[in-house]
Amino acid sequence: MLLTLLSHMLWLGTAAAQGKIGYVDMNVLISQSPQILDANQTLTTEFEEQNSRISEQEADLQSLEDTISKEGNFMTPDKLLELQERARILDRQVRRAKEDLKDAITIRNSQLVDEVQNQIKTVVAEYAQTHGYDAILINAILYANDEIDITEEILQQLRSDYSSGQ
């Protein structure tokens, strides 16, 4: 009797442990989903004007430095000093603008990636529920059988959602 009870308990534990498990490579989804590609395009568009202004300032600075190096020996000391000071000021402005732009891009990129990651999590959860998965694992595993890798299916769903405007 005790042996029968123990074997039933062992069988129930084994049956419960054999749930349906899937694996998703989040790096693939994040790098290949149309949502992230769209977010990258959004980022480029949002900061295009600032980037152009910095490029113009860098060109102005280069022109000023070229003038100083080519014609500096023929200028009055006051004129040379004035151009050197303008170059220093412009150099500081360019460096500061680049830092500000880098910070703004980092913050905005983080926001966009968070939005895409939330969309991916939603799609994965819906896919798991629809297809009867008990658990979906992500990158922090050492081995995953190709049969449980549903990355491509999730990527297809993300593409489908993107195409339909969701």
N, C-alpha and C positions, 0 to 999 in steps of 0.2 A: 504494500500500500504506500509506504513512504517512498519507495523507489519510483512508483508510478507518478506520485505527486511531484517529485523532483524532476522527472523527465518532462512532465507537462510544463513546469516552470521554466526549464531550460529551453523547451521548444518555443514557448511564448516570448521569451527574451530574444531568441534568435529571430523569430518572425518579426518582432518589433524593430530589430536592428537592421532588417533588410529593406528599409524604406527606399524610395526612388530618389536618387541623388544625381544632381547635374553639376557641371563645372562651367564657369564663364571666365574667359581671359579678359579682365577689365582693361588691360593695356591695349588690346586689339580694339575693343569697342570704343575706347576713348580716342584712339588715333585714327580709326577708320569710319566712325559713324558720320553720316552727313550732318548731324547736329553740331559736331565739333568742327567740321570743315566750315560750316556756316558761321559758327562762333568766331573762328579765325578770320574769316572774311569781314565780319562785323568789326572785329578789333582793328584790322587793317584800315577799314574805311573810317572808323571813328577817330583814329589818330593820324590820318594821312595829312591833314592840314598842318598839324603841329610839327610833324616830321619834315614837311616841306619847308616850313619856316626855319627850322634848325638847319636844314641843308643850305638854305639861302644865307643864313648867318655864317655858316662855315665857309661858304664860297667868298663872302665879303671879307672874312678874317684872312683867308688864304691870299686874296687879292691885296689886302693891306700889308700882309707880311712880305709878299713878293715885291711890292713897291718899296718897302723899307730896305729889303736886302739889295735890290737892284739900284735904287736911287738914293739910299741913305747917305752915301759918301758925298753926294753932291748937294745935299740939303743943308739949310742952316741948322745949327744945333737946336734952336727952338722948334722948328718945323719937325725935325726928326723926333724930338722928345714928345711932341704933340701926337704924332702918328704912333709912336710906341705905346703911349698911354691909351690911345683909342684901341689899339690891338689888345692890350692887357684887359681892358674893360670888356671888349667883345669876346675875348677868350673866356672870361669868367661867366659872361652871359650864356655862351654856348654850353659850357660845362654844366651850369645850373639848369638850363633848359633840358639838356639831355638827361640829367638826374631826375628832374620832375617828370619828364615823359616816361622814363623807365619805371618810376614808381606808379604813375597813373596806369600804365599798361599792365603792370603786375597786379594791381588791385582789380582792374577791369577783367583781366584774364581769369583771375581767381573766381570772380563772380560768374563769368560765363561758364567756366568749367564746372562749378558747383551746380549751375542750372542743368547742364548736360548730364552730370552724374546723377542728379535726382531723376531726370527723365529715364536714364538707363536703369536705375533701381526700380522705377515703376514698371517699366517694360519687363524686366527680369521677374519681378514679383507676379505680374499678371500672367506671364508665360508659365511660371512654375505652378500657379494655381490652376490654370487651364489644362495643363498637361500632367497634373497629378504628382508633382515633385514634392518631396518632403523637405529637401534642403538643396540649396544652390551654393556651391563653394566658389570662391574667387582665388586670386593669385597666390595666396599663402599656403599652397600645398606643394608637395614635392613630386607627386605623380598623379596623373589623371588618365584613365583609360579613354581613348578617343570616342568610345561609345557614349560616355557621359558628358563629353564636351559639347555644349549647346551654344557656343560663342557665335557660330555662323548663323544659327537660327535667330538668335537675339539681334545680330547685326541686320539680318533681313527684315526683322520686325521694325527696327529703328529706321531703316531705309523706307519701308512702307509707310510708317507713321509720318516721316518727313515729307514724303511725296504727297500724302493726303492732307498736308498742312497742319498736322497736330503739333 
